[in-house]
């Protein structure tokens, strides 16, 4: 199975070439359709946006790695505990080094400066 995305008359394979960028707050995705141009899609609901981005992420994984996008297969590809990272999430058991640099705008970082 090879996944494709269709927007209007354009149909193209789901791949890294699409360079999909999502904006959850605006419920919008922007991407490049190879051979067709640049597209932007806005969703009417958070649920629709989440369903599309989840399905797209799974289709990208399956097209790239040629295996089903299961948690087990993601751990095989990314390593144990890193599949959450690959989804843009923190692993529930993640332990962060307290000496790591604080994110910009963090109140504690501003006080330390």
C-alpha positions as a LaTeX table, in Angstrom:
\begin{tabular}{lrrr}
\hline
Residue & $x$ (\AA) & $y$ (\AA) & $z$ (\AA) \\
\hline
Unk1 & 0.00 & 0.00 & 0.00 \\
Unk2 & 1.34 & 3.46 & $-0.90$ \\
Unk3 & $-0.50$ & 6.53 & 0.41 \\
Unk4 & $-1.27$ & 9.61 & $-1.66$ \\
Unk5 & $-2.95$ & 12.91 & $-0.79$ \\
Unk6 & $-5.49$ & 14.53 & $-3.06$ \\
Unk7 & $-6.34$ & 18.23 & $-2.93$ \\
Unk8 & $-8.62$ & 19.44 & $-5.69$ \\
Unk9 & $-7.24$ & 18.08 & $-8.95$ \\
Unk10 & $-3.76$ & 17.46 & $-7.51$ \\
Unk11 & $-2.80$ & 13.99 & $-6.32$ \\
Unk12 & 0.66 & 13.27 & $-4.98$ \\
Unk13 & 2.45 & 10.71 & $-2.79$ \\
Unk14 & 2.82 & 11.37 & 0.93 \\
Unk15 & 6.55 & 11.96 & 1.42 \\
Unk16 & 9.14 & 14.23 & 3.03 \\
Unk17 & 9.13 & 16.21 & $-0.22$ \\
Unk18 & 5.74 & 17.62 & 0.77 \\
Unk19 & 7.38 & 19.51 & 3.65 \\
Unk20 & 4.09 & 19.64 & 5.54 \\
Unk21 & 3.90 & 22.38 & 8.17 \\
Unk22 & 0.98 & 22.37 & 10.56 \\
Unk23 & $-0.41$ & 25.17 & 12.70 \\
Unk24 & $-2.70$ & 23.69 & 15.34 \\
Unk25 & $-3.93$ & 27.03 & 16.64 \\
Unk26 & $-5.12$ & 28.09 & 13.17 \\
Unk27 & $-6.18$ & 24.50 & 12.24 \\
Unk28 & $-4.18$ & 24.91 & 9.04 \\
Unk29 & $-1.62$ & 22.91 & 7.13 \\
Unk30 & 0.69 & 24.16 & 4.40 \\
Unk31 & 2.57 & 21.83 & 2.09 \\
Unk32 & 4.32 & 21.53 & $-1.24$ \\
Unk33 & 2.75 & 19.14 & $-3.73$ \\
Unk34 & 5.58 & 17.98 & $-6.03$ \\
Unk35 & 4.69 & 18.88 & $-9.58$ \\
Unk36 & 1.57 & 20.82 & $-8.53$ \\
Unk37 & 2.61 & 23.73 & $-6.29$ \\
Unk38 & 2.04 & 24.95 & $-2.75$ \\
Unk39 & $-1.26$ & 24.37 & $-0.95$ \\
Unk40 & $-2.83$ & 25.50 & 2.30 \\
Unk41 & $-5.78$ & 23.72 & 3.89 \\
Unk42 & $-7.80$ & 25.03 & 6.82 \\
Unk43 & $-9.98$ & 22.71 & 8.91 \\
Unk44 & $-13.35$ & 23.61 & 10.41 \\
Unk45 & $-12.74$ & 21.72 & 13.66 \\
Unk46 & $-9.91$ & 20.65 & 15.95 \\
Unk47 & $-11.08$ & 17.06 & 15.50 \\
Unk48 & $-10.78$ & 17.24 & 11.70 \\
Unk49 & $-7.34$ & 18.85 & 11.95 \\
Unk50 & $-6.14$ & 16.21 & 14.44 \\
Unk51 & $-7.56$ & 13.34 & 12.37 \\
Unk52 & $-5.81$ & 14.58 & 9.23 \\
Unk53 & $-2.45$ & 15.21 & 10.88 \\
Unk54 & $-2.52$ & 11.80 & 12.63 \\
Unk55 & $-3.45$ & 10.00 & 9.39 \\
Unk56 & $-0.82$ & 11.96 & 7.44 \\
Unk57 & 1.88 & 11.16 & 10.03 \\
Unk58 & 1.03 & 7.45 & 9.88 \\
Unk59 & 0.93 & 7.47 & 6.06 \\
Unk60 & 4.32 & 9.21 & 5.96 \\
Unk61 & 5.78 & 6.61 & 8.32 \\
Unk62 & 4.37 & 3.74 & 6.24 \\
Unk63 & 5.50 & 5.22 & 2.90 \\
Unk64 & 8.98 & 5.97 & 4.26 \\
Unk65 & 9.67 & 2.77 & 6.21 \\
Unk66 & 7.44 & 0.32 & 4.31 \\
Unk67 & 5.86 & $-1.03$ & 7.48 \\
Unk68 & 2.61 & $-0.46$ & 9.34 \\
Unk69 & 2.63 & 2.59 & 11.64 \\
Unk70 & 2.20 & 0.63 & 14.88 \\
Unk71 & 3.83 & 1.58 & 18.19 \\
Unk72 & 5.95 & $-1.56$ & 17.95 \\
Unk73 & 7.25 & $-0.65$ & 14.47 \\
Unk74 & 7.90 & 2.95 & 15.50 \\
Unk75 & 10.02 & 1.68 & 18.39 \\
Unk76 & 11.94 & $-0.53$ & 15.94 \\
Unk77 & 12.68 & 2.48 & 13.75 \\
Unk78 & 13.18 & 5.23 & 16.35 \\
Unk79 & 14.23 & 3.19 & 19.37 \\
Unk80 & 12.51 & 2.45 & 22.65 \\
Unk81 & 11.12 & 5.62 & 24.19 \\
Unk82 & 11.76 & 7.69 & 21.07 \\
Unk83 & 8.55 & 6.90 & 19.18 \\
Unk84 & 6.75 & 9.55 & 21.27 \\
Unk85 & 9.48 & 12.02 & 20.33 \\
Unk86 & 8.97 & 11.20 & 16.64 \\
Unk87 & 5.28 & 12.10 & 17.11 \\
Unk88 & 6.22 & 15.44 & 18.65 \\
Unk89 & 5.39 & 14.34 & 22.20 \\
Unk90 & 7.35 & 13.63 & 25.37 \\
Unk91 & 7.68 & 10.02 & 26.43 \\
Unk92 & 5.75 & 9.49 & 29.69 \\
Unk93 & 8.90 & 8.20 & 31.44 \\
Unk94 & 11.24 & 10.86 & 30.04 \\
Unk95 & 13.67 & 12.36 & 32.52 \\
Unk96 & 15.19 & 15.67 & 31.49 \\
Unk97 & 18.61 & 16.81 & 32.66 \\
Unk98 & 18.04 & 19.84 & 34.93 \\
Unk99 & 21.24 & 21.39 & 33.56 \\
Unk100 & 19.70 & 21.59 & 30.07 \\
Unk101 & 19.28 & 25.07 & 28.69 \\
Unk102 & 15.90 & 26.60 & 29.50 \\
Unk103 & 13.59 & 27.57 & 26.62 \\
Unk104 & 13.57 & 31.22 & 25.50 \\
Unk105 & 11.10 & 33.34 & 27.42 \\
Unk106 & 11.13 & 31.02 & 30.44 \\
Unk107 & 10.68 & 33.13 & 33.60 \\
Unk108 & 13.43 & 31.22 & 35.45 \\
Unk109 & 15.87 & 31.80 & 32.58 \\
Unk110 & 15.15 & 35.55 & 32.60 \\
Unk111 & 15.69 & 35.72 & 36.37 \\
Unk112 & 19.03 & 33.90 & 36.08 \\
Unk113 & 20.35 & 36.37 & 33.46 \\
\hline
\end{tabular}
